[in-house]
């Protein structure tokens, strides 16, 4: 009688092997439909290996990181508290985030649901510090749109932010998405403005402070311009040039 071999249970303490075939297939689907956000999470799952583990360990070395790790605040829940979000003054990070939510219709909880649909609860909902860090990395994505000035309603802004994210985290999934979007733009437009903007996003991510170490409850109360200066986040000059170039060609995205 043959013995049935069962898959080993998911262990977040063991880095996942990179699955390039899965990642490339998901990238093709994402580039064909930029609204298919589930593919982003599939790419992250396939390529990021031990990035979350390394970022958690780095968090513990930051001045306030041990406190953040000990508290284990669930940012999706906090950022979905509209009463709390409505309490931030205009011009603060929180006030600008509120305007972002109203303009896009996005929500932190909605992003969390997309991630669960893409990769399932086993990888995102179990009680483990590395998994908590993964949720934290997911939930601050839209806040990074606000901080960097890269919009979320166009392919260009997302490509610039994933390049920024690659510089900040070292996750190969971010690098693959940024490279794929930049190469597609060269093929479609024949111009390098999009590519220059993506490269600028990477440079800005390298120069900025490490944003994973921030206390986001406190950060949302800061004036946006002051927060950008403190975090060394530079104005997205090449991004704005690329925006204008795409508009001149009658393109809202790639």
Secondary structure, 3 states (H helix, E strand, C coil): CCCCCCCCCCCCCCCCCCCHHHHHHHHHHHHHCCCCCHHHHHHHHHHCCCHHHHHHHHHCCCCCHHHHHHHCCCHHHHHCCHHHHCCCCCCEHHHHHHHHHHHHCCCHHHHHHHHHHHHCHHHCCCCCHHHHHHHHHHHCHHHHHHHHCCCCCCHHHHHHHHHHHHHHHCCHHHHHHHHHHHHHHHHHHCCCHHHHHHHHHHHHHHHCCCHHHCCHHHHCCCEHHHHHHHCCCCCCHHHHHHHHHHHHCCCCCC
